[in-house]
C-alpha cells in the first residue's frame, strides 16, 4: 500500500511522494559515497536578479504565496501548501541567488543548502520524489563553486555526501517518475551527477541510454509531447540540450535518439513563439521564463527552419508583426490531460511586443477553484455553448482529467497572395446539441487585419435530429452561445462608433478596432489573466459576442484591424529600458 503526500499539479511537479520513495531515500544513504567533482557542467540555468534580491530580503514567494520573514530561514517557515513546499525542495531559487552573486546571497544559499541536508537529507519531507531530486541535483551541481566557496572541508564533505546520496536514490527511483517532464528531470539530474561526481560513474551509461529511450518514446515525429503544453515542451527541450552539452563536455557522444529529438523539437518551439518572444499559453503552460527559449535554441545548435503544417497541434498564422496561434487539434488524452484545458479552436494574437488576445491561463498557482476555472472553455478565446466546456473534467484519485472532448477535429490551411487562412472544426457539441463548431480565421500579409467567422451548424441528418430534440426540450427558445475574446490586462478597451465597435489601445501606441457582425450582441465584460509569479489573478477585460442558434446553422463574423492612423511599425521600448538608456 502506498502512503502519499499530495502535491497540486503544475509544470514540473509530481503529484505524490510515496512511502517507497522515502524508503529508498533512506536505503540509498547506506552505500552512497562521492570523492568530489571530476568535472562540472557549465551552469546554464537562468535566474532572476530581482527575485534573488527579494529572497535575500526575506520575501519568499513560492506556489502563489508570499511569506515575509526577514531574518528567518526558508526552512523555518511552515509551508502554506504542498505546491509551495515542492518549489522550495526543487531549489530553482538557487538560480536567483546565484544571479545576485554577492557575498550575502552566497552565504544565504550555503546556509539554506546545509540546513536542508540537516533537516531532510535522510529522506524526510516532500523533496524525495524523482523529479524534485533531479531538479535539485542539477542546481546543486550547476552552482557548486558558488556553494563551496569559503566553506570548511567538513561542510563540503557533507555537501558531497548529500549529492552522492541523492544520486544513488535517483539510480533506484528514476523509473517510477511519471512519463514526460518528471522523468526527463529525474534522468537529467542523474546524468549530471554521474558525469560530475567521482564514484558515481556507474550511472552514466544507464542514464544516457534511458534518456535516449524516453526521447524516442515521448517526443513524436513532429517534435511534440503528449500533454501539448508549450511551456512543458520548452522545459523538456531545455533539459535535453543541457544533457547533450554535459555529455559532450565529458567526452561522451549523446545517442542518436537524443540528438534527433532536439532537432525535431526546435522548429516546433519556434512555431509556438509569438512575435513578442513568449510562448502561446495553452494546456496549463505559460509564456516561459524570460530568455529560456532563446538560450535553449542557441545551445541546441539547430538552425532555424520553416515548419510545414501544425506545430504540436497548433496552427500559426503570421503577417507583418502580427502572430495568431490557434489550438486546432484534439485535447490531450487520459494521463496526459492532468493539467490540460478545454481549449479546442481557441487562439491568441500578439502584435509586435504586445499581447492583444489571450487565454486566461493556468489558475493552478491560485488554488483548486481557479485551476478548474482556468481549464474551462469560457476561459479561452473561442466559442462555447451556454457556458458548457468542449471537454469535461473528471476527478479521480490521481488527479482531474479531461473527458468527453471532441472526437473529430479538422484543420485546413489556405495561403493566398494577400492573406493566410485556416478553417478548423470540432464536434464536441454534437452529442448534446447536434452542432459542430467551425472557425475560420484569416491574417493579412501585412498583419494589419485579422478576420474571423464562427459557425455552429447541424451538418448531418442525425445531427439535425439531435438539434431538433434539444430545441423541443428548451421550447424552441434557441441554443445560446458566446464567442469570447479575452484581452491582455494592458489592453485598454472602449466602445467606439456608437457602440458598433470596440477600440483596443496597446501600450505601444497601436490602436486596433474590433467589429462584429450584426448577428450578435457585443459587450465588454470583466475577465482575469492568470500567470505564475503573481500573488493573485490580474483583472482584465473580454469582448463577448452573444447569439442563439434558431435554425440548422448560425454564424457570427468579426474583424480586428489596426486603426488607419496606426503605422505598421512603431518604436516600442519598455519604460524601464528607456530610463536606463537616458
Backbone torsions as a table, in degrees:
resi	resn	phi	psi	omega
1	UNK	NA	140.8	-176.7
2	UNK	-102.2	127.8	173.6
3	UNK	-98.3	123.4	-170.7
4	UNK	-123.2	143.4	169.0
5	UNK	-106.9	117.5	-171.6
6	UNK	-77.5	144.1	176.4
7	UNK	-128.9	131.4	179.7
8	UNK	-63.0	139.9	-177.7
9	UNK	-66.7	139.9	178.0
10	UNK	-160.7	175.9	177.5
11	UNK	-61.2	118.4	173.1
12	UNK	75.4	17.7	178.0
13	UNK	-120.5	119.0	176.2
14	UNK	-67.1	159.9	-176.2
15	UNK	-85.3	-21.0	-175.0
16	UNK	-152.7	148.8	171.9
17	UNK	-106.9	116.1	-172.8
18	UNK	-90.6	162.8	176.1
19	UNK	-57.3	-40.4	-179.1
20	UNK	-67.9	-31.1	173.7
21	UNK	-57.1	-45.1	-178.1
22	UNK	-69.1	-37.5	177.2
23	UNK	-60.2	-48.9	-178.6
24	UNK	-68.4	-31.1	176.3
25	UNK	-61.6	-38.9	-179.3
26	UNK	-76.9	-38.7	178.4
27	UNK	-65.4	-35.5	-177.1
28	UNK	-63.2	-28.5	-177.7
29	UNK	-67.1	-22.2	-173.6
30	UNK	-72.3	-26.4	-174.8
31	UNK	-119.6	1.7	-173.4
32	UNK	-82.4	125.4	175.3
33	UNK	-143.3	134.8	175.1
34	UNK	-129.8	139.8	-176.4
35	UNK	-94.8	-1.4	-177.6
36	UNK	126.7	-173.9	-179.2
37	UNK	-85.9	130.8	171.6
38	UNK	-97.1	-25.4	172.3
39	UNK	-161.0	162.1	-179.4
40	UNK	-135.3	119.0	176.2
41	UNK	-57.9	141.5	178.9
42	UNK	-61.1	132.1	179.4
43	UNK	-60.0	127.1	-179.9
44	UNK	-124.2	-6.9	-179.9
45	UNK	-70.9	143.5	-175.6
46	UNK	-106.4	123.1	177.8
47	UNK	-106.6	172.4	178.6
48	UNK	-110.1	119.9	178.0
49	UNK	-59.2	-43.6	-178.3
50	UNK	-63.0	-43.3	178.8
51	UNK	-65.9	-36.9	177.7
52	UNK	-62.2	-41.4	177.9
53	UNK	-65.9	-37.4	177.6
54	UNK	-64.2	-42.4	177.3
55	UNK	-59.8	-46.4	-178.8
56	UNK	-63.1	-27.2	179.0
57	UNK	-84.9	-1.6	178.2
58	UNK	90.1	16.5	176.4
59	UNK	-101.1	103.2	-173.4
60	UNK	-101.1	107.9	-178.1
61	UNK	-114.4	108.0	-179.5
62	UNK	-143.1	142.5	174.0
63	UNK	57.8	31.1	179.6
64	UNK	81.6	8.9	179.0
65	UNK	-118.6	145.3	172.4
66	UNK	-116.2	119.7	176.2
67	UNK	-113.6	120.6	179.6
68	UNK	-98.5	114.1	-174.3
69	UNK	-146.7	63.4	-178.2
70	UNK	-59.3	132.5	177.9
71	UNK	83.0	1.2	-179.5
72	UNK	-112.4	159.3	179.4
73	UNK	-79.1	151.0	171.8
74	UNK	-52.1	-39.0	-170.6
75	UNK	-85.4	-5.5	175.9
76	UNK	-82.6	-15.7	-175.5
77	UNK	-83.8	133.4	172.5
78	UNK	-73.3	118.1	-176.2
79	UNK	-60.2	134.1	178.1
80	UNK	-63.1	-32.4	177.1
81	UNK	-158.5	177.7	-175.3
82	UNK	-69.4	-31.3	179.2
83	UNK	-66.1	-40.6	176.2
84	UNK	-58.6	-46.9	-178.2
85	UNK	-65.4	-37.3	179.2
86	UNK	-65.5	-41.7	178.7
87	UNK	-63.8	-38.1	175.7
88	UNK	-59.1	-47.6	-174.0
89	UNK	-74.0	-15.4	175.6
90	UNK	-78.7	-19.9	173.4
91	UNK	65.2	21.6	173.8
92	UNK	-65.5	-20.8	177.3
93	UNK	-64.3	-18.5	174.5
94	UNK	-60.7	-34.7	177.5
95	UNK	-58.1	-39.6	-177.2
96	UNK	-69.8	-44.7	177.7
97	UNK	-64.4	-38.9	179.2
98	UNK	-66.5	-30.0	179.0
99	UNK	-69.3	-26.6	173.2
100	UNK	-73.1	-52.6	167.5
101	UNK	75.7	4.1	179.7
102	UNK	-86.6	179.1	-174.9
103	UNK	-63.3	-43.0	-177.7
104	UNK	-62.6	-43.5	-179.8
105	UNK	-67.7	-35.0	178.0
106	UNK	-65.7	-44.2	179.7
107	UNK	-64.0	-38.3	176.5
108	UNK	-62.9	-48.3	-179.1
109	UNK	-58.6	-45.4	-179.8
110	UNK	-62.8	-43.8	-179.2
111	UNK	-63.9	-42.5	-176.4
112	UNK	-72.1	-34.4	175.6
113	UNK	-64.3	-46.4	-177.6
114	UNK	-71.4	-28.9	175.0
115	UNK	-69.0	-36.5	175.5
116	UNK	-61.5	-44.1	179.7
117	UNK	-58.6	-42.7	-178.4
118	UNK	-67.5	-42.8	-174.3
119	UNK	-80.9	-42.5	-167.9
120	UNK	-121.8	-1.4	-170.0
121	UNK	-64.1	-15.0	-179.3
122	UNK	-107.7	26.8	172.5
123	UNK	102.1	13.0	179.0
124	UNK	-91.2	160.1	172.5
125	UNK	82.6	-179.0	-176.2
126	UNK	-86.3	3.5	-175.4
127	UNK	-82.8	-4.2	-174.2
128	UNK	-100.7	55.4	164.8
129	UNK	-107.6	155.5	-176.9
130	UNK	-59.2	-40.1	-176.5
131	UNK	-70.1	-43.9	178.7
132	UNK	-66.1	-36.7	178.1
133	UNK	-65.5	-41.7	176.5
134	UNK	-62.2	-43.9	179.3
135	UNK	-62.5	-42.0	-179.0
136	UNK	-66.2	-43.7	179.3
137	UNK	-59.9	-42.5	179.9
138	UNK	-57.4	-45.1	-178.5
139	UNK	-69.3	-42.4	-179.3
140	UNK	-62.8	-37.4	179.7
141	UNK	-76.2	-42.6	178.1
142	UNK	-54.9	-40.8	-173.2
143	UNK	-107.4	30.1	-176.4
144	UNK	-58.8	-45.7	-179.3
145	UNK	-63.4	-40.2	177.5
146	UNK	-61.2	-41.0	-176.0
147	UNK	-80.1	-25.9	-176.0
148	UNK	-96.1	-15.5	-176.0
149	UNK	-60.1	122.4	176.8
150	UNK	78.6	3.6	-178.8
151	UNK	-84.1	156.4	176.2
152	UNK	-74.5	157.4	176.0
153	UNK	-56.5	-35.2	-179.8
154	UNK	-66.4	-41.2	179.0
155	UNK	-65.3	-43.3	178.9
156	UNK	-65.8	-32.0	177.2
157	UNK	-65.2	-41.5	176.8
158	UNK	-63.1	-38.6	177.7
159	UNK	-62.6	-47.0	178.0
160	UNK	-60.0	-45.2	-178.1
161	UNK	-61.9	-39.7	179.0
162	UNK	-67.8	-40.8	176.1
163	UNK	-58.6	-44.9	179.9
164	UNK	-65.1	-41.0	178.6
165	UNK	-59.9	-47.7	-179.0
166	UNK	-66.8	-35.1	177.2
167	UNK	-64.3	-46.2	179.1
168	UNK	-62.6	-37.8	176.4
169	UNK	-61.4	-46.1	179.1
170	UNK	-63.6	-36.4	176.8
171	UNK	-58.7	-30.5	178.6
172	UNK	-85.6	-33.3	-163.2
173	UNK	-118.6	-1.7	-176.7
174	UNK	-57.7	-32.8	-173.4
175	UNK	-72.2	-13.1	178.0
176	UNK	-91.8	-4.8	174.9
177	UNK	-65.9	145.8	178.2
178	UNK	-59.1	145.8	177.3
179	UNK	-61.5	147.7	-178.9
180	UNK	104.1	-147.4	-175.1
181	UNK	-54.2	-44.8	-179.9
182	UNK	-56.5	-42.2	-179.2
183	UNK	-72.3	-36.8	176.4
184	UNK	-63.0	-37.7	177.3
185	UNK	-65.0	-44.6	-179.5
186	UNK	-61.4	-46.3	-177.2
187	UNK	-69.6	-37.8	178.6
188	UNK	-66.1	-40.3	175.7
189	UNK	-61.7	-42.8	178.7
190	UNK	-64.1	-42.4	179.4
191	UNK	-64.5	-45.7	177.7
192	UNK	-53.9	-48.7	-176.4
193	UNK	-66.0	-39.5	-177.9
194	UNK	-66.5	-30.2	179.4
195	UNK	-84.6	-19.5	-171.9
196	UNK	-102.2	-32.6	-169.7
197	UNK	-102.9	129.6	172.5
198	UNK	-64.4	135.2	-177.8
199	UNK	93.2	-8.3	-179.1
200	UNK	-110.0	9.7	-174.5
201	UNK	-61.3	-24.1	-176.5
202	UNK	-63.6	-17.2	-179.3
203	UNK	-90.8	-7.1	-172.9
204	UNK	-65.8	-52.9	-178.1
205	UNK	-66.1	-46.1	178.0
206	UNK	-60.0	-40.9	-179.1
207	UNK	-71.3	-35.4	176.4
208	UNK	-62.9	-45.1	179.4
209	UNK	-65.6	-43.0	-178.8
210	UNK	-65.1	-39.1	178.9
211	UNK	-63.1	-40.9	178.0
212	UNK	-64.4	-39.7	178.2
213	UNK	-63.9	-41.6	178.7
214	UNK	-64.3	-37.1	176.7
215	UNK	-60.1	-45.3	-179.1
216	UNK	-66.6	-36.4	-175.5
217	UNK	-82.6	-35.7	-168.9
218	UNK	-103.5	-20.4	179.7
219	UNK	-101.8	113.4	-173.5
220	UNK	-76.4	180.0	-173.8
221	UNK	-63.2	-24.6	-179.9
222	UNK	-95.0	6.0	178.6
223	UNK	82.8	21.7	179.4
224	UNK	-107.6	172.6	178.2
225	UNK	-124.2	159.5	-174.1
226	UNK	-59.5	-31.2	-177.5
227	UNK	-74.0	-17.9	-177.3
228	UNK	56.9	26.5	-179.8
229	UNK	-93.6	110.7	-175.7
230	UNK	-59.4	-40.2	-179.7
231	UNK	-67.8	-37.4	176.7
232	UNK	-65.5	-38.2	175.7
233	UNK	-59.0	-42.3	177.8
234	UNK	-62.5	-42.3	-179.6
235	UNK	-63.5	-42.8	178.5
236	UNK	-64.6	-45.2	179.1
237	UNK	-58.4	-43.8	179.7
238	UNK	-61.2	-45.5	178.5
239	UNK	-60.2	-41.6	-178.6
240	UNK	-67.3	-37.1	177.4
241	UNK	-68.8	-39.1	176.3
242	UNK	-61.7	-46.1	-178.1
243	UNK	-62.9	-42.3	179.4
244	UNK	-63.0	-41.7	179.3
245	UNK	-65.8	-40.7	179.6
246	UNK	-63.6	-41.3	177.8
247	UNK	-62.9	-45.0	-179.1
248	UNK	-62.4	-43.9	-179.8
249	UNK	-65.3	-26.3	179.2
250	UNK	-88.1	5.0	179.0
251	UNK	81.9	16.6	177.8
252	UNK	-111.8	151.7	-179.5
253	UNK	-98.9	125.3	172.9
254	UNK	-57.5	145.9	-177.8
255	UNK	-71.0	154.6	-177.1
256	UNK	-54.4	-40.6	-179.2
257	UNK	-63.3	-34.8	178.0
258	UNK	-65.5	-51.3	-179.0
259	UNK	-66.7	-36.6	179.8
260	UNK	-65.8	-36.5	178.4
261	UNK	-63.8	-44.1	177.7
262	UNK	-59.3	-42.6	-178.7
263	UNK	-65.3	-35.0	178.7
264	UNK	-73.8	-36.3	-173.2
265	UNK	-75.3	-33.8	-173.6
266	UNK	-56.9	-51.5	180.0
267	UNK	-65.8	-29.6	177.1
268	UNK	-65.2	-44.6	178.5
269	UNK	-64.1	-39.6	178.3
270	UNK	-61.4	-38.1	-179.7
271	UNK	-70.7	-24.0	-178.7
272	UNK	-91.0	5.4	-179.9
273	UNK	-97.9	131.0	176.8
274	UNK	-74.9	173.0	179.3
275	UNK	-62.0	-24.2	-179.7
276	UNK	-84.6	0.6	178.4
277	UNK	93.8	-12.9	179.6
278	UNK	-87.7	156.4	178.0
279	UNK	-77.8	153.1	171.7
280	UNK	-64.0	138.8	-173.7
281	UNK	-98.1	94.8	-179.6
282	UNK	-135.5	153.8	170.7
283	UNK	50.8	44.5	174.1
284	UNK	90.2	-4.1	-178.1
285	UNK	-94.5	153.1	175.3
286	UNK	-105.8	-163.0	-177.2
287	UNK	-72.1	-18.8	-174.5
288	UNK	93.6	151.3	179.0
289	UNK	-61.0	141.7	-179.2
290	UNK	-56.1	124.0	177.1
291	UNK	85.4	-12.4	-175.3
292	UNK	-63.5	-45.1	-177.0
293	UNK	-65.7	-45.5	-180.0
294	UNK	-60.9	-43.4	179.3
295	UNK	-63.7	-44.5	-177.6
296	UNK	-64.4	-42.8	179.1
297	UNK	-64.4	-39.1	179.3
298	UNK	-65.0	-44.2	179.9
299	UNK	-66.9	-29.2	-176.2
300	UNK	-67.2	-30.5	-177.7
301	UNK	74.6	7.4	-179.9
302	UNK	-83.6	122.2	-178.1
303	UNK	-70.3	147.7	178.7
304	UNK	-62.0	136.5	180.0
305	UNK	-147.2	148.5	178.4
306	UNK	-70.3	130.5	178.3
307	UNK	-94.0	122.3	177.5
308	UNK	-86.6	133.5	177.6
309	UNK	84.4	-157.5	-175.3
310	UNK	-79.7	154.9	174.9
311	UNK	-112.1	100.5	-179.8
312	UNK	56.3	33.8	178.4
313	UNK	90.3	6.4	179.4
314	UNK	-111.6	142.1	175.3
315	UNK	-101.3	136.2	178.9
316	UNK	-114.8	127.8	173.6
317	UNK	-119.5	136.4	179.2
318	UNK	-145.2	148.4	175.2
319	UNK	-157.8	131.9	-175.9
320	UNK	57.1	-125.2	179.5
321	UNK	-104.5	19.3	-177.6
322	UNK	-108.2	132.9	174.5
323	UNK	-126.1	140.4	172.4
324	UNK	-123.8	128.1	176.0
325	UNK	-124.4	124.0	-173.4
326	UNK	-125.2	144.1	177.1
327	UNK	-86.4	106.7	-174.2
328	UNK	-123.4	33.0	177.3
329	UNK	-136.0	167.4	178.5
330	UNK	-63.3	149.5	178.2
331	UNK	-66.6	162.4	178.4
332	UNK	-56.2	150.1	-176.3
333	UNK	-97.2	145.8	170.3
334	UNK	36.8	-113.2	-172.2
335	UNK	-60.8	-27.8	179.9
336	UNK	-77.7	-5.5	-174.7
337	UNK	-100.1	14.3	-174.1
338	UNK	-58.9	-32.8	176.4
339	UNK	-121.0	13.5	-175.5
340	UNK	-73.5	160.9	-177.2
341	UNK	-116.4	156.5	175.4
342	UNK	-86.3	73.3	-167.6
343	UNK	-115.6	17.0	-174.6
344	UNK	-57.2	129.0	-179.3
345	UNK	72.7	8.3	173.1
346	UNK	-72.8	156.9	179.2
347	UNK	-142.7	162.3	171.2
348	UNK	-126.9	149.4	-178.9
349	UNK	-132.8	131.2	178.1
350	UNK	-126.8	138.0	176.7
351	UNK	-116.2	109.9	-176.9
352	UNK	60.5	-124.9	-179.2
353	UNK	-91.7	9.8	-173.7
354	UNK	-121.6	126.0	174.0
355	UNK	-75.3	138.4	-179.3
356	UNK	-115.1	-66.8	176.8
357	UNK	-99.9	131.1	-176.1
358	UNK	-136.3	173.4	163.1
359	UNK	-100.0	158.3	-176.7
360	UNK	-61.4	-35.4	178.7
361	UNK	101.0	-174.0	-177.6
362	UNK	-84.0	127.5	177.0
363	UNK	-92.4	7.7	-175.6
364	UNK	-53.8	-39.6	-179.4
365	UNK	-67.9	-10.7	-173.6
366	UNK	-110.8	13.2	175.5
367	UNK	107.7	172.3	-172.5
368	UNK	-63.5	-41.0	-177.4
369	UNK	-65.9	-44.0	177.4
370	UNK	-66.6	-35.6	178.5
371	UNK	-61.0	-45.9	179.6
372	UNK	-66.8	-41.7	-179.5
373	UNK	-62.0	-41.5	-179.7
374	UNK	-65.3	-23.9	-178.2
375	UNK	-84.9	-12.7	-176.0
376	UNK	-76.6	151.9	-179.2
377	UNK	-58.2	-41.5	179.6
378	UNK	-61.6	-12.3	176.3
379	UNK	-87.0	9.9	-178.4
380	UNK	-125.4	158.7	-179.0
381	UNK	-84.2	77.7	-179.8
382	UNK	-158.0	-172.6	-179.0
383	UNK	-95.4	142.4	170.9
384	UNK	-138.1	148.2	179.0
385	UNK	-95.3	118.7	173.1
386	UNK	53.0	33.6	179.3
387	UNK	75.0	6.1	-177.7
388	UNK	-86.9	134.6	-179.6
389	UNK	-76.4	154.6	178.9
390	UNK	-76.3	-8.0	171.6
391	UNK	-148.6	150.2	-175.7
392	UNK	-106.7	156.9	175.9
393	UNK	-96.4	134.4	174.7
394	UNK	-121.3	126.7	-177.3
395	UNK	-89.6	127.7	176.4
396	UNK	-133.4	166.2	-179.3
397	UNK	-55.6	-30.9	-177.8
398	UNK	-83.2	-8.4	-178.6
399	UNK	143.5	-173.1	178.6
400	UNK	-105.6	119.7	-175.0
401	UNK	-112.3	155.9	174.4
402	UNK	-79.9	142.5	176.0
403	UNK	-148.3	168.9	176.9
404	UNK	55.6	35.2	177.1
405	UNK	-86.5	-174.7	-179.5
406	UNK	-63.9	140.0	176.4
407	UNK	-97.3	-12.9	179.3
408	UNK	-140.9	120.4	175.8
409	UNK	-127.4	126.6	-179.0
410	UNK	-115.7	155.8	178.4
411	UNK	-151.9	137.0	178.1
412	UNK	-138.7	135.8	179.7
413	UNK	-113.5	135.0	176.4
414	UNK	-126.1	125.4	-179.2
415	UNK	-108.8	118.8	178.7
416	UNK	-108.1	-176.9	-177.6
417	UNK	-74.1	-24.5	-177.1
418	UNK	-125.9	1.8	-178.8
419	UNK	-163.8	160.4	173.3
420	UNK	-119.6	138.6	-172.8
421	UNK	-130.3	143.8	168.0
422	UNK	-123.6	145.1	173.2
423	UNK	-125.6	120.2	-176.7
424	UNK	-132.1	156.3	-179.9
425	UNK	-149.0	158.3	170.8
426	UNK	-145.3	155.5	-172.6
427	UNK	-110.0	21.5	-174.2
428	UNK	-61.3	-30.6	-176.6
429	UNK	-92.2	5.9	-177.8
430	UNK	-69.1	-41.5	-173.9
431	UNK	-61.2	-45.7	-175.9
432	UNK	-89.1	-37.0	-173.0
433	UNK	-114.2	-14.1	-175.8
434	UNK	74.3	18.7	-173.0
435	UNK	-117.9	137.2	174.0
436	UNK	-104.8	135.5	175.8
437	UNK	-91.7	123.8	176.2
438	UNK	-118.4	126.2	179.3
439	UNK	-121.2	128.2	174.7
440	UNK	-116.7	131.0	177.0
441	UNK	-134.3	144.8	-177.9
442	UNK	-137.8	133.5	177.2
443	UNK	-117.2	126.3	-179.1
444	UNK	-69.2	157.4	-176.2
445	UNK	-60.1	-34.9	-179.6
446	UNK	-87.1	-3.2	177.4
447	UNK	75.5	8.8	-176.9
448	UNK	-87.0	-11.4	-174.9
449	UNK	-143.4	133.1	174.5
450	UNK	-126.3	126.3	179.0
451	UNK	-121.3	154.1	-178.9
452	UNK	-150.4	156.1	173.2
453	UNK	-135.7	131.4	174.6
454	UNK	-117.8	122.2	-175.6
455	UNK	-122.2	136.8	168.1
456	UNK	-113.5	124.5	-174.2
457	UNK	-144.6	143.0	170.6
458	UNK	-90.8	104.5	-166.8
459	UNK	-89.9	-25.3	-176.2
460	UNK	-122.7	166.5	178.5
461	UNK	-59.8	-46.7	176.4
462	UNK	-59.2	-36.1	178.0
463	UNK	-64.7	-40.4	-179.8
464	UNK	-65.7	-35.7	176.6
465	UNK	-63.3	-44.7	179.0
466	UNK	-65.0	-40.2	178.8
467	UNK	-62.3	-45.7	179.8
468	UNK	-63.6	-38.1	178.3
469	UNK	-63.9	-40.3	179.2
470	UNK	-69.0	-38.8	177.6
471	UNK	-61.7	-40.4	176.9
472	UNK	-61.7	-39.3	-177.5
473	UNK	-65.5	-30.5	-178.7
474	UNK	-105.1	21.7	174.6
475	UNK	57.3	39.4	175.0
476	UNK	59.4	27.7	-179.6
477	UNK	-78.0	-11.3	-177.4
478	UNK	92.7	149.3	-178.6
479	UNK	-89.6	113.9	-177.7
480	UNK	-75.1	140.2	175.9
481	UNK	-145.7	160.3	-180.0
482	UNK	-136.2	141.8	171.4
483	UNK	-111.4	120.4	-173.7
484	UNK	-110.0	142.7	175.9
485	UNK	-129.5	96.4	-179.3
486	UNK	-76.2	135.3	-176.1
487	UNK	-103.8	145.3	174.3
488	UNK	-62.5	146.0	-177.3
489	UNK	-57.2	-24.2	-178.2
490	UNK	-89.0	6.1	176.4
491	UNK	-91.1	128.1	178.6
492	UNK	-96.8	112.2	-175.9
493	UNK	-106.4	135.5	177.9
494	UNK	-149.2	143.3	176.9
495	UNK	-64.0	145.0	-175.7
496	UNK	-143.6	165.9	174.7
497	UNK	52.9	48.7	177.1
498	UNK	66.6	27.2	178.5
499	UNK	86.1	4.8	-179.4
500	UNK	-94.7	-3.8	-179.8
501	UNK	-148.5	166.3	177.0
502	UNK	-129.1	126.7	176.2
503	UNK	-89.2	134.4	-178.1
504	UNK	-121.0	106.9	-177.2
505	UNK	-98.6	128.4	178.9
506	UNK	-98.8	159.5	179.9
507	UNK	-62.4	-22.9	180.0
508	UNK	-72.8	-13.7	-174.2
509	UNK	102.6	-11.2	176.3
510	UNK	-66.7	147.0	172.8
511	UNK	-127.1	124.6	174.9
512	UNK	-109.3	148.6	179.6
513	UNK	-118.9	125.0	179.1
514	UNK	-101.4	127.6	177.7
515	UNK	-130.0	131.8	175.6
516	UNK	-102.8	169.4	169.8
517	UNK	-74.9	163.5	-178.6
518	UNK	-78.6	2.5	-179.5
519	UNK	-78.4	-5.9	-175.6
520	UNK	-133.2	153.1	172.8
521	UNK	-86.2	132.7	-177.2
522	UNK	-110.9	131.3	176.6
523	UNK	-137.5	157.4	169.9
524	UNK	-106.9	122.8	-174.9
525	UNK	-127.1	161.5	177.4
526	UNK	-65.5	150.5	174.1
527	UNK	-146.6	-176.8	177.2
528	UNK	-137.3	155.3	175.5
529	UNK	-121.4	117.5	-174.0
530	UNK	-104.2	122.6	179.8
531	UNK	-147.3	144.8	177.5
532	UNK	-64.1	150.6	-180.0
533	UNK	91.6	-11.2	176.2
534	UNK	-97.2	151.6	179.0
535	UNK	-83.3	-20.7	179.1
536	UNK	-154.0	161.7	178.3
537	UNK	-60.9	146.4	176.7
538	UNK	-89.2	134.6	177.2
539	UNK	-70.1	140.0	177.0
540	UNK	-149.1	-168.9	-179.7
541	UNK	-126.1	164.0	172.6
542	UNK	-141.5	145.3	171.1
543	UNK	-91.8	130.4	-179.1
544	UNK	-123.3	123.9	172.5
545	UNK	-104.0	122.0	-175.1
546	UNK	-118.7	140.6	178.0
547	UNK	-158.7	-176.4	178.1
548	UNK	-134.4	144.0	174.3
549	UNK	-88.2	114.3	-179.1
550	UNK	-105.5	-23.3	-179.3
551	UNK	-126.5	-163.6	-175.9
552	UNK	-71.0	-10.3	178.5
553	UNK	-151.0	145.8	175.2
554	UNK	-143.6	138.4	-175.2
555	UNK	-135.4	138.7	173.0
556	UNK	-123.0	127.7	176.2
557	UNK	-112.4	156.2	-176.4
558	UNK	-155.1	162.2	177.8
559	UNK	-145.3	149.2	173.1
560	UNK	-125.2	122.6	-178.2
561	UNK	-139.9	142.9	173.5
562	UNK	-64.5	138.6	176.6
563	UNK	-59.2	150.1	-173.8
564	UNK	-58.7	-32.7	-178.3
565	UNK	-88.9	7.8	176.2
566	UNK	-92.5	118.9	179.8
567	UNK	-68.0	159.1	180.0
568	UNK	-66.2	-30.6	-178.9
569	UNK	-129.9	126.9	177.6
570	UNK	-121.4	142.2	171.4
571	UNK	-67.5	122.8	-174.6
572	UNK	-134.0	97.1	-178.2
573	UNK	-120.7	135.5	177.4
574	UNK	-56.0	144.2	178.8
575	UNK	-58.3	-40.6	-179.5
576	UNK	-61.9	-39.7	179.9
577	UNK	-69.1	-39.1	178.7
578	UNK	-60.4	-43.0	179.1
579	UNK	-63.4	-39.1	-178.6
580	UNK	-66.2	-30.0	-177.1
581	UNK	-83.1	-15.4	-177.7
582	UNK	-76.6	NA	NA
